[in-house]
Amino acid sequence: MAKPLATIWVFGDQLNRKIGALATAKPETHRILIIESAGKIASRPWHVQRAHFLITSMRRFALELEQTGFKVDYRKSATMRKGFKEHVAKFSPSQISATEPNSYTARQLVTSLKGADRQVESISLPPRRLRKVCRRQKVNQNGGLLPLATKTL
């Protein structure tokens, strides 16, 4: 019997292969979990084009990951919690990692799942606007900080 793969849980606002938990993931050792939650879409009044953009982006990113060799569990579920539990029941991952979510609700969910059936390791990554500010700054001759040359990540 094959050893279970570790799972990396990717949220809809983290569709980037080069950040967080995905940055060091390998197709041989990791399975990717992406949950399309009807409850999340219904939780607020989304503009129809924004909702379509989000769902389409998630589906395309899942396909992109599959094309690079990853096993992707793209799960449609009523809630994020239910989708997570279904994933754990089906695959019994050896470890579950998630880049720290940007939304308060998603952070609360990840926190509540720590210590549940499976340990969720939340990898802390500051929000983009903070990452721009936190980059190494040069110090001027008087010991003050020089303005940053920022670029979009």
TABELLIN-V360964 format. One record per run of one state. SS is the DSSP state (@ for helix, = for strand, . for the rest). FROM is the first residue (numbers start at 1). TO is the last residue. If there is no record, write none. Layout:
# TABELLIN-V360964
SS | FROM | TO
SS | FROM | TO
This chain:
# TABELLIN-V360964
. | 1 | 5
= | 6 | 10
. | 11 | 19
@ | 20 | 24
. | 25 | 29
= | 30 | 37
@ | 38 | 42
. | 43 | 47
@ | 48 | 67
. | 68 | 70
= | 71 | 77
. | 78 | 79
@ | 80 | 91
. | 92 | 95
= | 96 | 99
. | 100 | 103
@ | 104 | 113
. | 114 | 119
= | 120 | 123
. | 124 | 127
@ | 128 | 133
. | 134 | 138
= | 139 | 139
. | 140 | 144
= | 145 | 145
. | 146 | 153
